[in-house]
Amino acid sequence: MIFNDPGTLYARKVVSGEITAGKKVIKACKRHLRDLKKDNFDYVYLPERADIAVKFMEILPDISTGKPVKLASFQKFIVYSLFGWYRKDNTDYRRFNKALISMARKNGKSALISGIAIFEFLAGKYPLQNRQIYCTAQSREQASIVFNMVVQRLDGLLAQSKQIRDSVRKVRNEINHNPSYSVIKPLSKDTGNINGFAPTLPILDEYGAAKDNSMLEVLDSGAMLQQNLLILIISTAYFDLNSPMYQQEYKYSEKILNEDIEDDNYFALIYEQDNEKEIYKEELWIKSNPLLEVEEVKEILLRRLKKRLNESIAKNDLLGLIVKNFNMWKQGSESSYLPAKEWEACAADPINKYGRDVFLGLDLSRTDDITALYEIYPEQNDKFYIDGHAFLATVGGLEAKSARDKIDYELLIEKGYATASNLKSGFISVKQVVHHAAKLIKDYNLNVIAFCYDSWNIANFLAEWEQEYPDLEIPFIEVPQNYKNLSEPIKQFRLGVYERKIQHNSNPMLNIAINNAVIKYDNNRNMMLDKQKNREKIDPIVATITGFAEAKDYKYQGMDIKQIEEYILSDDFGF
């Protein structure tokens, strides 16, 4: 049988090259055409049913103009795929029970899924009663985006039809269809107890932002007995390659499209650029921005994309553009520990360190790299002030090291932020580090609450300390460099930066480390700083976090009388 429905015609045009598309979209279209030709297939294509869905969605008003909007051909392909394929043994039930649809921002995904939700809500037949449509997301705000669009479009429809108006009741964040006892409502992790629901159409909007798959698990398990279930996952790409959407759904979809595995009940359609070079070729932007096929919006969409590209090039910041406007998953600086602007906003004047409580964090490097000793001073109102010093190996020469690491170490030494090794070998001098730490403590009469260190290579340091300063009793505390011990300090330190409770004097070595630091996760979403490249030096922030692991729970109580007297009598006091 030859099919000429809009969904199949779109697939043919994509496969033939008449419509420009990315590799994954081409594979999805080939899959559709291939399935149509199968003789002994468990599923049957009934495009006339999808015709009904499309006609219904095309009478729904646009939220901006209030006028009906025709579906684009790529949107029709989605609708014909989801509402055209059925089980051969029981054509009441759809073929696809799960769908992953991904495209760049501002390509009409909310309008499409709101139309699907309203159609299922008012016109769905299986089940005849108690259809449960949920607009879900990580946050209440995100979940409300699609739900609010449903409300607005439904309001426009109700204004045109008294019969539909009499059958629908809106109560707060819930819409009820009285004749069928069906419901549409937004759900998120903020909703509270979401167990007990039995969804027929759960929509996971911007699932790429999810840090775990708990919402999907709850919805999936609640729908175990729903024979006509459709779980609709729709999202742009994100920056976290450890997210469940990427690790589970995206990779699983790739295997389906590559025919590595067979899953006839999973629909996958991913609009993305095939490589980063394509972002400079506007004729290929349709691969991630399928709405460019619509002449009425093509000009404005192209203009906005060009503007975004030019701005990103000028700012030397293409990351957000690649991920959000060209729908390509990326990791690396995408997982930057802290945005530079947030860290810069925490810059403050130097504090008086004399007589203060302090936590020290030590990151001992390889003998030919950088060692960092950083200071964390508790302040009032749960704030902390950060300062520190770096020690540089000079193996091969300091000039060569500066060129290799792309850091002007000579200037940093001149400004007093770092010290070069005084050993002929150029290796890190443990004695230098010990002497610096002891001098810091003595000169400022510091009360060291904890001297925190990583166990790696610490034996030489502690031996040197005991030999040189046996009378300087310091509480040394090991902080293992693992997810269990560092995840919470890393998270709290970052939160402190956002809340402006972490302050610093713009120490260049620490600034460099902050800009280079990226995070990685384990399977339980615990966080660690990740040294990915040799030149991306993050030793100062590692040392800082090591000290902060103990400092984070400290409550500032100010200086006592003895400390104040000592300060007044010191050389640091003056008018």
N, C-alpha and C positions, 0 to 999 in steps of 0.2 A: 504494500500500500504506500502510495506517495502522499506525504503530508505537505501542505502549503500554508500552515498556520503561521502567525507572526513569530512564535518562538522558534520554530524549525527554520524559517526563512533567515532569522538572525544568525542561527548557528551556521547555516550554509555560507552566509556572507562573511562571517568571521573566518571560517576554515578556508574559503577561497581567497581571502585577502582583500575582499571588497571593503570590509570594515577592518581597520587596523586594531589589533589586539595583542596583548601580551601572551606569553607561552602558556600560562596556566588557564587563561580564558579560552585559548584555542583548544587546549586539551579538554576543557569542560564541554565545549561545543562538539568536538569530535566524539566525546562520550555519548552525548545526546543522539547524534546521528547514528552512531554505531549501535546503540540500544534499539533504535527504531527498526534496524535490519535483522535483529536476532529472531530466529524462528522459535526456539524452545526457551522462551524467556518467561520469567514468573510475573512479569508486569506488562501492563497494556497502556498505551498512550491514547487518551481521550481528550483531545484539544478543545472539543466543544464545551466541556466543563470549564476549562480555563477561560474560554470566551466570555462566559457569564461573569467570572471574577473580574476580568479586565473591564468589561462594560460597566460593572458596578463601581469599580475604583475610579473610572473616568468621569463619573458624575459627581464625585466628591469635590467640594470647593477647595481651592488653594487658600491657605491661611492669610496670604498677603493681598490677593486680589478678590477673593470671594467667588471666583469663577472656576468652573471645572477645568481640569488640566489633563491633557492626553499623556499617557505613559510613553516614555522613550522606548526604543526597540530593545535596549538592554534590560529595561525594567520588565518589558513583556516577556522576554526570555526567562527571567526569574519566575514570573507568575505562571507562565505556561509549564515550566518545569515542576513547580511545587503543586500546582492545581490541575495539571494535565496527566500526570503519571499515577496509576493506581495498581493495586494488586489484582492479578488475573483471577485468583480464586475467590475474591470478594471485592468487587469494584466500589464498594462503599468506603473502602479504606485506602488512604493515600500510600504511594510508594515511599516517598521520602519522609522520614520521621525526624531527621536532623539536617540542618542546613548551615553552612558557614558562608557568609557573603561579606566580602571585604573590598573596600574602595577608598579612594582619597576623600578628604573632607569636602563638604559642600557639593556633593554629587547626588542629592535627592534621596539619600537612604532613609531619612526620617519620614519623608512624605510617602515613600514606598511601603515601609513597614507599618505606618499608621493606617494606610489603605488596606493592607492585609489584615490588620487587627480588626478594623471596623467590619470588613466583609465576613470574617469568621464569627464575629459577635452577632451580627444581624442575620446573616444568610447561611451560616454553617449548618450542615445537616447531620453530621456524624461527630459527636452525638447530637441527637435532636434537642436534648436538654442539658442544662448545667455545663455549658461550655465556659471554661475558665481561661481568660486571656490575661496574662500578666506582663506588664512592661517593667523589666528588671534591669538593675545596674548596681554598681558598687555603692553609689551614694544616692540619697533621696533626690538630690537635685538632678542628677543625670537620669534617674528613672522617670522623673517627671517630665523630661523633655519630650519623649515620644508620647507619654500619656496626655500632656497638655495639647499636643498637636492632634491627637485623637479627639479630645474634647472639642477643640475649635472646629475641626472638619465635621464632626458629628453634629455640632450646633447648626452649622450651615445646612446640613442635610435635613435636620429636624424642622428648620424654618420652611422647607419646601414641601414637607409631607406630614399632614396631620396624623395619618395612620402610624407612621414610625414614631412621631412625637408622643403619641399616646401610649406607646409600648416601651418607652425608655424612661428611666428615672435616674437622676444624678443625685448622689448623696456624698458630699465631701469628696474624698479622693476615691470615688468608686462610681461606676456606671453599671446599672442593671437593666437587662432586657427581660421585662416581666413575663412575656409568654413562654420563654424557654428557660427562665431562671438562670440566665447566663450573666457573666460579670466581666468587666475590665477594670483593672486596678494596677497602680504602680507598686513595686516591691523593691526593697533594697536591704542591705545588711542592717540598716538603721531601723527597719520596720519592726524588729523584735522577733518573736517566734514565728518563723515562716514554715515550720513543719505543719503537716496536716492538710496542706493544699494539694489539689489533684489537677494540675494544669493540663489543658488541651493544647494551648498555644502560648508557651512562655517565650518572650522575646528578650534576649540578653543584649542590650545596647552597649556599645563600646566595651566589649568584653576584654579587649586588650589591656584595659586599665586594671583588671582584676589581679590581685596578688595571690589568690588561691582559687581553687575550683569549688569552694563550699556551696556557693549559690547554685551552680550548675548541678552539683551532686544532689542537693535538696530537691530541686525541680525534677531532675531525672528520676530519682527514687520515688517521688510523689506521683509520677505519671506512669508507674509500672503497669497499671491495668488499663491505660488509655490506648485503645487499638488504633486510633486515628491521630495520635500525637504528632505535633510538629514543633521541635525545639529550634528556634530561629536565632542564630548567633550572627550579629552584624557589628562590624567594627573597622576602624582604620588600624594601621600598624601603630606600634608603640616602640618605646626605647628599651624595654626590658625583655631580653631574649629568654629570661627565666620564667616569664609569665605563663600561666596555664594555656592561654590562647595560642601562644606561639609554640610552646613545647608539646602540647597535646593536640589541639584542634588543627592548627596550621600545618604541622608536620604530618599529621594523619591525613589531611586533605591532599597534601603533596603526594603521598603514597597512593592514594586513590586515583588521582589524576595521572600519575606515572604508571598506573596499572601494576604497581608492586603488590598491592593488596586489593581484594574485591569486597566492596560494601555497597550493595545496591540500594541501601536505604539512607545513604549519606550524600547530600547534594553539596558540592563545593564550587564556588565561583570567586576567584581572587583577581581583582583588577589592580595591577601593580606594574611599575616599570621593570624591565628585564635586567637593567643595569644602570648605574649612576650616570654614565655618559649620556643617557637618553634625556636627562633633565635639561640639556642644552638644545634639544631638538623639539620644538613645539609641535611639529607634525606627529610626534610620537606620544605626546602627553595624554592622548585619549586612552592609552593603555591603562593608566591609573585613574583617569578622569573621564569615565564613559559618558558623562552628561555633555561632553563636547560634541556629541553627535547631534544635539538639538540646536538648530540654527538660532532660535530665539534667545538662547542664553550663551551661545558659543563666544560671542564677542566679549561680553563682560567677564566671563570665566577666564578667557585667554588673557585679557588685560590684567586681571587680578593676579594670575599666575606669573605673568611677566614681571609685574611690580614686585611680587614676593621674591622672585629669582634675582632681580637686580639688587634689591635691598640686601639679600642674603650674601650675594657675592661681595658687595661693598663692605659689609660688616665681617666678611670672612667667617660666616656662620651658616653653613648650608644644612646643618643637621636637622633642624626642625622642618625645613622645607622638604628634604628628602623623605623624612618619615611621614609627615602629615599631609603634604600636598602631592607626593608621588608614591605614597603608600608602601614604602620599603622598610622592613624591619632592620634595625641596626643596633649594635651594641658597641661599647667602647666609651668614648666621651659622652655618649648618650646616657650612660650610667654614671655620669660625673657625680662625685660625692656631694659637692656643693656648687651652686651657681656663683660665679665670680662676684656678681653684683650684691649677693646676699652677704658674702664674706667681707667685701669692701665696706658695706654699710655698718659693720661691727668695729671699724677702726676707731681707736680712742687715743687720748693722750697717755703717755707713759705714767705709770703709777709709782709711788714711792714704795720700794720693796722692803725697806729696813724693818726688821723685827716681825715680818709677816709670817703667817702660816703658809706653807707651800707644799705642793706635791710635785715631785720630779719624775719625768718619764724618760727612759733611756732606750734608744734603738741602736744597738751595736750592729754595724754592717759587716760585710766582708772586709778583709784587710785592705782591699783596693777600691773601696767605694766611699760612701758617706755615713758617718755616725752622727746621731742627733741627740742632744740633751735639751729637753724642754720643760718649762716651768708653768705650773698652773696655780694661780693665786686666788683663793676664794675671796669673794667680795660680798657686800651687802645685797639683799634681795635675790639671793641664789644666783648671783652672777659670778663669772670667773674671768680673770685676766691671764692672757697667754703671752709668753715670751720664751726665747731660747737661743740656742747656739748650735752650729754645725761644725763638724770636723772632717776635713777633706783629705783623702788619699791623693798623692801626687805622682803615682806610678806612671811613667811615660811623660811626665811634665804637666804642670798646671794649665799651660796654654792649650795643650792637646786635649786635656780633659774638658776645658771650657768649650772647645770646638765640638767635641764629641757629644757632650750633654746639652749644648746650646744654652749654656748658662755662663754669665760673666762672673766666674768665681773670684777672679782677682779684684774686681770692684767690691764684691761682698766681703772679702777679707779686709780690704781697705776701710770699709764702713763699719767693721767690727761685728759682722753677723756670722762670720765663719773663721776658722783657723786651719791653716795648711799643716800637714804633717811635718814634723821636724826630723824625721828619720831619713837616713840616706836612701833607704829602700823605697821611700815614698808611701809605705804602708801606714795604715792608721796607727797612731801611737796611743795605746791604752793609757799610758802614764799622763799624756796631755789631757785626756778626757777626765781622768781622776783629779788631776791638779785643778782643772777648771771648775769642776763641781765643788771641790772642797773650798776653793777661794770664793766662789759665789756664796756658799753657805756662811763662811766666816765674815766676809766683807759686809754682808747685809744682815748678819745675825739672824739668819732664817731659822724658823722652827719647822724642820722637815717632818711632816706628818707621815709621809711614805715616799720612799725612793723606789719607783716601780721599774721593773726590768723584764725583758724577755730572757729566758734561760739560755738562748743560743749564745755561745761564746762568752758567757758572763763570768766564768771561773777566773780568767785572767784579771778581769776588772776587780772582782771582789778580793782577790789575793793582793793586788796592788794597793787597794784601799786599806786593807788591814795592815799592810806593811808600812805604808806612808802615814796613815792617820788613825793609829790604834785608839787614840783618845776621843776621836770624833764619832760618837755613837749615833748611828743613823738606822732607822727601821727600813731595811731592804725588804721589798715584797715582790715576789715573782707574779707576773701576769701572763699566763700562757696565751700564745698568739693563736687562738682558735675561735670558732664561731660561738661556742658556749660562753666564753669569757669576754669577748669583744663586741658581740652583736649589739647588746644593750647600750654600752658606752658610745658606740658609733652612732646609734640612733639618737641618743640623748644629746650628744654633742651637736649633731646636725640640727635638732630641734632647738637647742640653745642658740644657735646662730640665727635661725629664723625668728626667734623670739627676742633677739638682741641681748641675750644673757651671756653670750661669749664675746669678750672684747680683746683686742690685740693692738699692737703699735705698728702694724703693717710691716712686720719683719719679712723681708723679701724671700728668705729661704722658706718660711712657712707659707707665704703666698704662692710660691712656685709649687710647693707640695700640694696645696689645696687645689690648684688649677689642674694638676696632673692626676689627682686621686680619683679612681673609679671604684665602684663597689661590685661585689659578686655575692651570690646567694647559695645557700645549700638547699636541700629539698624541703626544709621546714621554713624557708624564707628568712633564715638568720643571715646576718649581713657581715661581710668582712671587706677590708680594703684590699685591693688587688694590685700587686706590682706586675704590670703587664709588659712594660718595655724597660730596658736597662736605663735609657736616658730619662725616663719619666720618673724623676726622683720624688718619692713621697715619704722619705725617712722622717722629716720633721713632723708630719701629721701622724705618722705611726707612733713616734715617741710621745706626742701630745695625747693621743688616744690611750696609750699605755698608762700614762699618768692619770688621765681622766677616769680610767676604770675604777680607781680608788677615790678620786676627788668628787665624783658626781653626787655622792650621798652626803657630802660634808656640809654642815650648816655653819655659816660665818657668824662669829660672835664678837668680832672686833678685837682690838689690842687690849691687853690687860695693863694695869698700872705700871708694872715693871718694864714692859715693852715700851710704853710711852716715855718713861723716864730715860731709858737707854737711847731712845731715838732723839730726845731733846739734847742729850749730852753728846750725841754723835756729830761727826763732821757734816753729815747730810742735812742737819737741821739748820735753818737760817731764815731770816726775813728778807 
